[in-house]
């Protein structure tokens, strides 16, 4: 009996030591340093990010409409006003043709005026007078054609712009349809881009757009969609849009590339988090939050359902709520139950920056009319 009691006492003492050792080991487990973000509802601008190309809004190739020698052609880089003469073609023959046609018409008109009273007095027949009238009309049409040919010897600017290219030189022979000069106006330009077909119902004329020209040191500009195509490109599965941009300083050049952020919608009171906080594995998407208690601060896993994403932010449709303390730095080093040391707790503004520098928000898309 005494021996058995001693064994029991000894055994009981060993169990208390093991529990104490396990507790000591748990409390001594190293803590992982993390940075967190306390979530709160916010507005979120859902945008479509695409690339586009700058094109001149006014760009025309002027062609000769008559044959002859080029007698004058403005130099490259010359700015001309709408209606101003860009080039002239030797008009000697055309001018002579006008003078001949004028003489014929004058003669036909004089004969018509002399024959008209005779017809009224029934001195000449209706058939004879009709022949006189027809000759007068033919002469008038011939004169108009001659004047048109003569005016075609002067190429005028259809809009105000700059001579970008010359395809002929003074003294060279021009033929009808031959290219003479290219006139370009870049005071206003258009940006063309293709939008994926899945957004066909979201984009219309007036939709706000941000255009990022910072690669050319031309900043970020806000504009609106001015044209939306109705046909889908079968190769790219996109539809075209155009955005008109003012360019008085001439910093935007045709063929430049540009990044566009087309506003699709503005969402209010949603939970938006940094993309970097989202973890992905074979089970789906998830993130870690801080679980605080009286005795410990540990990591807890949350499965996420994600919504719209723009830039560095993504909307969380489910899995997180306002007030959750999301781990945004160090999340790759934790697992469920990992003890944490919160090195810094950030607010939303410092954790997720604006879409562009000095551009805190995108314009609101137009509402239904």
Helices and strands as residue ranges (DSSP letters): H 2-27, E 32-38, E 42-63, E 68-73, E 79-80, E 85-89, H 92-120, H 126-151, E 154-156, E 161-166, E 173-174, E 179-196, G 197-199, E 208-212, G 214-216, E 220-232, E 238-246, E 257-270, E 272-274, G 275-277, E 279-281, E 284-292, E 297-303, E 305-310, E 313-318, E 325-329, G 331-333, E 340-346, H 348-351
